[in-house]
Amino acid sequence: MNLVSFTANGEAYWGVAVGGGVLALSPMFPQHATLRSVIAADAIPEVLAAAEGQAPSHGPGEFVLAIPVPDPEKIICVGVNFPDRNAEYRDGQEAPPFMSLFPRFARSFVAADQPLIRPPESAQLDYEGEIAVVIGRGGRRIGEAEALSHIAGLTLCNEGTVRDWVRHAKFNVTQGKNWDRSGALGPWLVPFTDPAQILDVKIETRVNGELRQSDRTGRMLFPVARQIAYISTFTTLVPGDIIVTGTPTGAGARFDPPLWLKPGDVVEVTGEGIGTLTNGVADE
């Protein structure tokens, strides 16, 4: 079973996806206001056990998904993490010795089945399909050998980017990466129980059914375990933190001419063993 956050009748819930609907578990566990609290208490096995054999509490059309962890302390994204992405920059440099990182804010993401929003300030809204890991057990200076044991679950990310705002400054990309509702997370959180869930899995992105991105996590320049170890060197990771692990080649900016997202487009990000995150596109 996969964990979800959602709203229904103006109330926020968390629970599990069941048979095309959702089962609200938060009323059974009032000590946990959100899935972040469940994760911090290492209570995922307990809440999944409580869901066994239960019918949905809300059927299709009776709920709206939210991003899986609605209140993370931090979201950290890894840039240029596939060999072909490094080559796309055409700067003649070999793969860098250290990973590129930037923050995103929770407000910059919508949930599954909600539209990415193109702002009036730019037509250059782009897509980036990625796998995101959610930290379960926090720590500082986590060793690479034990890093995967700190993961609570996996979800998917469309790391939507307003490209011309990425270039507003010389050394950062924060502006172009944090427009309200420009990216997406979801649709759910897949509990992490086996390193094989992340070591070499396929990630693909389609726009209006056309395959644009396809690669495997086994080709990452900086594998997920190294990401966790490196990031935790300078900042303490806490339960519910999200690491967005990097996108393959094939984003719209790399086509000639560029293929920017426009209202009416549908973007699907699929992760092997995780599911599919689907979002439309609309103007603000």
N, C-alpha and C positions, 0 to 999 in steps of 0.2 A: 504493500500500500504506500501511496505517496502523500505527503503532507501538504496542506494548502492553507492559505489565509484568504478570507473572503468577507464580503458584506452581504447582508440580507435585511430588508426592511429597516435600513438605516443603522443597523447594529453590526459591529465587527466581530468576527469569529475566526477561530482556526480549527482545523480538523483534518480529515483525509478525503481523498477522491474515491468515490464508490459508485460503480455502475452508471456512469454518465451524470451523476450528481455528486453531492458532497455530504459528509456526515460531520456535523458540528460536535467537536469534543470539548471545546472550551467551557461549556456549562458544567461538564463533569469534573473539570480541573480548574476551579476558580483561582487557585494560587498562581496560575500561569496566564498572564494577560495576553501574551503573544507567543508565537513560536520561538522567538528569541529566548524567552524565559524557559520554555520546554527544553531547548537546546542547552542552556546554561545549567539546568538541573540534571542533565544527562537522562532525561525522562522519555526520550523517543521510544525505547522498547516498551515502556509502561503504557504510553498512550496508544501505540499500535495494538497492543494486546487488548486494550479496552474496546477497540473498534472491531475486533474479530466477530464475524457473523452478523454485524449490524447493518440495517438498511439505511439508505440515504435519508438525511433529515431535510434536505433541500434538493429538489429535482431541477432539471434543465429549465432555465428561464427564471428561476427563483433566487438566484444568487449572482454576485459579480466577484470575480477573482481579484485579489490584491497581490502585490509582489509577495513572494513567499515569506521573507523576513521583513516586515514593514518598518522596523525600527533599528537597523544595524548601527553600531557605533561608527563603523567606517566601511567604505567600499573602495578597494584599491584595484586598479586595472594595470595589466601588463601589456606593453606595446611592442610591436615588431618582434613577435615570438615564433615565427615560422621562417624557414630558410628563404622561401620565395617572397615573403613579405620584405625581408631584408634586401633582396635583390631589386624589389620594386623601387627602392629609393635611388638607385642608379648613382650612388656616390662612390662606388669603387671600394667601399670598406668591407672587410670581412665581418662576420658576426661579432657583435660587441662582447667584451668580457663580462659586463654586468647588464642586467635587464633595465629597460625603461619603465618607469612607473608614473601614474598620475591618479588623482582621486576623482571619484564621482560622488554626487550627492543623491540620496534616496529620492528626492523630489524630481530628479531628472529621468526617472523610470516610470513607465506605466506597466500594468499587468498584461497577461495574455488576453487576447481578443479585444484589446482597447487600441485605438489608433495612436501611432506616433504622430507628434504634432510638429509641422513645419512652420517656423516662425516667419513673420513678415519681413524680418531683417535679412533673410537669406533664402535662396532657392536651393542651396547646396546641402540638403539633408541626405546623408549617406547611411548605409547599413554596415554592420560588422557582426557576424554570427560567432558566438563564443560559448564555451562551457564556463560556468561559474561554480566555485567551491565555497561552501559555507563552513566556517570554523565551528567546531564543537567544543574542543578542549583548548583553552587559550594557553598562552605562554610567551616567553621572551627567549631569544636565542635558541630556538627549537632546532635540534639536529636534523639534518636531511634524512638520516636513516629512520627516524621516528616520525617524520613530518606528516605522512599520510594518516597516521593514527589520530591526528588532531582534526580530521574532517568529520563533520556531522552529516553532510549531504551535498548533493549536486543539483544544480538547476541550469537553465539556459539563459543567455543574454543576447539581445540585439543591441550592441553598443553604439546606438545611433549617434552620428557625429555631424555637426554643422561645419563643413570643411573650411570655408574661408575664415571662420572665426578661430580655427586652430592656428592660423598664421598671423594673428594679430600681434603677437609678441615673439621675441627671438628665441626664448628658451623654454616656453611652456605651451601646453595644449589645453589647459583647464577650461578656457572660455568656450572652445568649440565642443567640449565634451559634457557640458553641464546645462544645456538648455532644458528648461522645464519640459518634462514629458517627451523628450527626444529619443529615448531608448526604452527597452523593455526587459523585464525579468520574469521568468516563470516557465511553464505554467504552475509548477509545483516543486517541492523539494523531495528528491529521491534519497532515502536514507543510504548512507555510505557504509557498506559492510565488507567490501573486498577491494584491494588495490586494483584489480583488473577492471573495475568500473571507470578508471581514469587513465591507466597507463598507456593504452593504445586503442582509442575509440575514435570513430568517425564523427566529424562535425561538418554539416553542410548547411548552406543558405540558398534559398530559392526566392526569386522575385517574380511574382505573377506566374509561378510554375516553372520558370527558367532557372536551371542550376547556375549559380554564380560563384559559390565558394565550396570547396571540398578538400578536406585534409584529415590527418589523423593526429591525435595528441602525442603519439609516439615520435613524431617528427619535430616536436617543439624544441626550440633552441634552449629554453629554460623549462625543464619539466616541473610539474606542479609541486613535487617535494622540494625542489630547489627554490621555487617561488616562496613557499611558506618559510623555509629556513632563512632566506635572504631578507624578506620583509620583516620577520620577527627579530632580526638583528637590531633594527633601529626603532621599532615600535612594538609594543606589547599587543599581541593578537588576543582578542576576547571572543567568547561565544557569540555567534551571530554575525561576526565580521564576514564580509564577502570579498573574495578575490576573483576577479574576472581575468581569465587565464591567457587570452590572446586570440586573435582572429587569423584565419588563413588568407592567402592572396585572393583577389577577385572582388574587392569592394568597388563601388561605383566610380570612385575617383580615379581608378586605374584604367578605365576604358577611354578610348579616344573616338569620339568625344565622351566626356564623363556621363555616366548614367545615374543622375540624381533621382531620389525618390520624389514622387509627386502624389497628390491626392488621388485616391482610388487604388493605388498599388497595394499589393498584399505581400508581406515578407514572412517567410517560414524558416525558422532555424531549427534544425533537427540534430539531436545528439544521440548517438547509438546507446541504447539502454536507458535513455533519459526521457525521450519523447520529442514533441514538437511545440515550439513557441510561435504562435501566429499573431500577426498584427497588421492592421491596415495603416493607411497614412491619411492624414487630414490637415488642412490649413488651420492655423490658430484663429 
